[in-house]
Amino acid sequence: MTDSVIPPPLPKTRPPLVWVIFIFYLVMTVWSLLMQILMRVGALPMPPGQPEFIQSLRLVDYLASYAIVGLQLAGVTFLWLLRRQAVPLLTLGLVLSAANMARTVMKPAFLNIFARLGIAGVIGGMFALVGGLIVSAGILAYTWNLRQRGVLQ
């Protein structure tokens, strides 16, 4: 007599790129917070124009930034857990990040930072901003692909 016992499903292993993305977000978040703290306490010199920009920030600016970081961290945590909820969280994080970036770039105090650094500063700053969005969009595309392939549950 044969038993038709179904073996338990094989455990899913995380794709290596999921680990890279998760660690990247954690390291960059901690690094960013550390740099902000060090600049605030004067242990790290601020670039020209940075103090004026920080003075121009309101509570809504801080709340928006921290909410976006929270969304992105939740998204990559769900990605690390291989959960499909990562896709809408990372999508919302990308959209809000782009909107917040566009709003920030329009602030005169923000533009003054790059103006004081010259054309190289403007090009470098815009490259960094656009580069960040491209990296986030690439991570979102990868996450979407994992979801389409059934890796995310």
C-alpha positions as CSV (number, residue, x, y, z in Angstrom):
1,M,0.0,0.0,0.0
2,T,1.4,3.4,-1.0
3,D,1.0,6.5,1.1
4,S,0.3,9.6,-1.0
5,V,1.8,12.0,1.5
6,I,2.8,15.3,-0.2
7,P,6.2,16.4,0.9
8,P,6.5,19.9,2.3
9,P,7.4,22.5,-0.2
10,L,11.1,23.3,-0.6
11,P,12.0,26.5,1.2
12,K,12.5,29.4,-1.1
13,T,15.9,30.9,-1.2
14,R,16.4,34.6,-1.6
15,P,17.9,35.7,-4.8
16,P,21.3,37.3,-4.1
17,L,20.2,40.6,-5.6
18,V,17.4,40.8,-2.9
19,W,20.1,40.6,-0.3
20,V,22.1,43.3,-2.1
21,I,19.1,45.6,-2.3
22,F,18.1,45.1,1.3
23,I,21.6,45.7,2.7
24,F,22.1,48.7,0.3
25,Y,19.0,50.4,1.7
26,L,19.9,49.7,5.3
27,V,23.4,51.0,4.9
28,M,22.4,54.1,2.9
29,T,19.6,54.9,5.4
30,V,22.0,54.6,8.4
31,W,24.7,56.5,6.5
32,S,22.3,59.3,5.6
33,L,21.1,59.7,9.2
34,L,24.6,59.6,10.5
35,M,25.7,62.4,8.0
36,Q,22.8,64.5,9.0
37,I,23.6,64.2,12.7
38,L,27.3,64.9,12.2
39,M,26.5,68.0,10.2
40,R,24.0,69.2,12.7
41,V,26.4,68.9,15.6
42,G,29.2,70.5,13.6
43,A,31.4,67.4,13.5
44,L,31.3,67.4,9.7
45,P,31.6,70.6,7.7
46,M,28.6,71.6,5.6
47,P,29.0,72.5,2.0
48,P,28.4,76.1,1.0
49,G,24.7,76.9,1.2
50,Q,23.7,73.9,3.2
51,P,23.1,75.8,6.5
52,E,20.7,78.1,4.6
53,F,18.9,75.2,3.1
54,I,18.5,73.4,6.4
55,Q,17.1,76.7,7.9
56,S,14.5,76.8,5.1
57,L,13.1,73.3,5.9
58,R,9.8,73.2,7.6
59,L,8.1,70.4,9.6
60,V,6.3,69.1,6.5
61,D,9.7,68.7,4.7
62,Y,11.0,66.5,7.5
63,L,7.8,64.5,7.8
64,A,7.7,63.9,4.0
65,S,11.3,62.8,3.9
66,Y,11.0,60.4,6.9
67,A,7.6,59.0,5.6
68,I,9.3,58.3,2.2
69,V,12.2,56.6,3.9
70,G,9.8,54.6,6.0
71,L,7.9,53.5,2.9
72,Q,11.1,52.5,1.1
73,L,12.4,50.5,4.1
74,A,9.0,48.8,4.5
75,G,9.1,48.0,0.8
76,V,12.6,46.5,0.8
77,T,11.8,44.6,4.0
78,F,8.8,43.0,2.2
79,L,11.1,42.3,-0.7
80,W,13.6,40.6,1.7
81,L,10.6,38.6,3.0
82,L,9.7,37.7,-0.6
83,R,6.3,39.2,-0.1
84,R,4.3,40.8,-3.0
85,Q,3.4,43.8,-0.9
86,A,6.9,45.1,-1.8
87,V,5.7,46.2,-5.2
88,P,3.0,48.8,-4.1
89,L,5.2,50.1,-1.3
90,L,8.2,50.6,-3.5
91,T,6.0,52.1,-6.2
92,L,4.5,54.6,-3.8
93,G,7.9,55.3,-2.4
94,L,9.3,56.1,-5.8
95,V,6.4,58.3,-6.8
96,L,6.4,60.3,-3.6
97,S,10.2,60.5,-3.7
98,A,10.1,62.0,-7.2
99,A,7.3,64.4,-6.2
100,N,9.2,65.5,-3.0
101,M,12.4,65.9,-5.0
102,A,10.7,68.1,-7.6
103,R,9.2,70.2,-4.7
104,T,12.6,70.5,-3.0
105,V,14.5,71.4,-6.2
106,M,12.2,74.4,-6.6
107,K,13.3,75.9,-3.3
108,P,15.7,78.8,-3.8
109,A,17.8,77.7,-0.8
110,F,18.3,74.3,-2.5
111,L,19.3,75.9,-5.8
112,N,21.7,78.2,-4.0
113,I,23.7,75.2,-2.8
114,F,24.5,74.2,-6.3
115,A,24.9,77.7,-7.6
116,R,27.7,78.2,-5.0
117,L,29.5,75.1,-6.2
118,G,29.5,76.3,-9.9
119,I,28.5,74.3,-13.0
120,A,30.3,71.2,-11.7
121,G,28.1,71.3,-8.6
122,V,24.9,71.8,-10.6
123,I,25.8,68.9,-12.9
124,G,26.9,66.6,-10.0
125,G,23.9,67.5,-7.9
126,M,21.4,66.8,-10.7
127,F,23.2,63.6,-11.7
128,A,22.9,62.4,-8.0
129,L,19.2,63.3,-7.9
130,V,18.4,61.6,-11.2
131,G,20.7,58.7,-10.4
132,G,18.8,58.0,-7.2
133,L,15.5,57.9,-9.0
134,I,17.0,55.6,-11.7
135,V,18.3,53.2,-9.0
136,S,14.9,53.2,-7.3
137,A,13.1,52.6,-10.6
138,G,15.5,49.7,-11.3
139,I,14.9,48.1,-8.0
140,L,11.1,48.5,-8.6
141,A,11.4,46.9,-12.0
142,Y,13.4,44.0,-10.5
143,T,10.8,43.6,-7.7
144,W,8.0,43.6,-10.3
145,N,9.8,41.0,-12.3
146,L,10.1,38.8,-9.2
147,R,6.4,39.2,-8.6
148,Q,5.6,38.3,-12.2
149,R,7.7,35.1,-11.9
150,G,6.0,34.0,-8.7
151,V,9.0,34.5,-6.5
152,L,7.1,37.0,-4.3
153,Q,4.1,35.5,-2.5
